[in-house]
Amino acid sequence: MNFEQIKERTRPLVNKVSPVSEGSLDLISDLIVVEVYEKGDVFIDRGKKNNKEYFVYEGVCRSFLLSPEGEEVTISYFLEGGVLSPNKTRTANQLSHLNFQALTKLTVASLNADKFEQLMINHIDIREFGNMVLQYELLGKVEKEIALASLNAKERLILFREKYHFLENLISHVDIASYLGITNISLSRLRKGLLE
């Protein structure tokens, strides 16, 4: 993918969050390296160094952790046209707190986090974009916390369907169940119950 193709793939993604000038879009696009992963690939490993920001060009991925019992617990989903959790929120000393896995074939734009941060310091429109990404990240986490604390499993599944209407037929139900905080058997029962 050449510079112009990268720029045109990045433009709608950035503008959806917070528009930037043509010059700022050039600066962002100039940092981008396109990475492609196959379904199931873990492209960020917990405990390993990661100093990148990511935009999702195509596909779906998730962040997840292992429970003390060794079970995978899905934390968040990231869809095409979205931005992964900012590097500052998912790392400490550049070591990742989370695993990120491609759930479909995945194409992402990666940017050096330090260089992107310097762009944020020097360009107010890029700073506003970065701040909006951070704000959306925080809102998403608060919404999930409120749902886990205040809704029953059926209500959480209905909310999941509203937010991710096409994912249920695209990704593993085990992942969805762990995201909802229920077992896969409970998810199957809920899905059957909602069909009746």
Residue pairs with C-beta under 8 A, 6 or more apart in sequence:
1 9
1 34
3 29
3 30
6 29
6 32
6 34
6 109
7 25
7 26
7 29
9 57
9 109
10 25
10 28
10 29
10 32
10 55
10 109
11 25
12 81
13 55
13 57
13 81
13 82
13 83
14 20
14 25
14 28
14 129
16 81
17 83
17 129
17 132
17 133
17 136
18 125
18 128
18 129
18 131
18 132
19 125
20 28
20 123
20 125
20 126
20 128
20 129
21 123
21 125
24 119
24 123
24 125
24 126
27 119
27 123
27 126
28 111
28 116
28 119
28 126
31 111
31 112
31 115
31 116
31 119
32 55
32 109
32 110
32 111
33 109
33 110
33 111
34 57
34 107
34 108
34 109
34 110
35 43
35 107
35 108
35 109
35 110
36 105
36 106
36 107
36 108
37 43
37 59
37 61
37 102
37 105
37 106
37 107
37 108
38 102
38 105
38 106
39 102
39 103
39 104
39 105
39 106
40 101
40 102
41 101
41 102
41 106
42 99
42 100
42 101
42 102
43 61
43 100
43 101
43 102
43 106
43 108
44 50
44 90
44 96
44 98
44 99
44 100
45 96
45 99
46 65
46 66
46 96
46 97
46 98
46 99
47 95
47 96
48 95
48 96
49 94
49 95
49 96
50 87
50 90
50 91
50 94
50 95
50 96
51 87
51 91
51 94
51 112
51 113
51 114
52 87
52 110
52 111
52 112
52 113
53 83
53 84
53 86
53 87
53 110
53 111
53 112
53 113
53 116
54 83
54 84
54 108
54 109
54 110
54 111
55 82
55 83
55 84
55 108
55 109
55 111
56 78
56 79
56 80
56 81
56 82
56 83
56 84
56 106
56 107
56 108
57 80
57 107
57 108
57 109
58 80
58 105
58 106
58 107
59 80
59 102
59 103
59 104
59 105
59 106
59 107
60 77
60 78
60 79
60 80
60 102
60 103
60 104
60 106
60 167
60 170
60 171
61 77
61 78
61 84
61 100
61 101
61 102
61 103
61 106
61 108
62 74
62 75
62 76
62 77
62 78
62 100
62 101
62 103
62 171
62 175
62 179
63 74
63 75
63 76
63 78
63 84
63 85
63 90
63 98
63 99
63 100
64 72
64 73
64 74
64 75
64 98
64 99
64 100
64 101
64 175
64 178
65 72
65 73
65 75
65 98
65 99
66 72
66 73
66 99
67 73
71 178
72 174
72 175
72 178
73 178
74 175
74 176
74 178
74 179
75 98
75 179
76 85
76 140
76 141
76 144
77 103
77 164
77 167
77 179
78 84
78 100
79 164
79 167
83 133
83 136
84 90
84 100
84 108
85 98
85 137
86 130
86 133
86 134
86 137
87 113
88 113
88 134
89 134
89 137
90 96
90 97
90 98
91 97
103 170
103 171
103 172
103 175
104 170
104 171
116 126
116 130
117 130
119 126
120 126
120 127
120 130
121 127
147 155
147 156
147 159
148 156
148 181
151 159
153 180
153 181
153 182
153 186
153 190
154 190
154 193
154 194
156 180
156 181
156 182
157 180
157 187
157 190
157 191
157 194
158 194
160 167
160 168
160 176
160 179
160 180
161 168
167 176
168 176
168 191
173 184
173 187
173 188
174 184
176 187
177 183
177 184
177 186
177 187
180 187
182 190
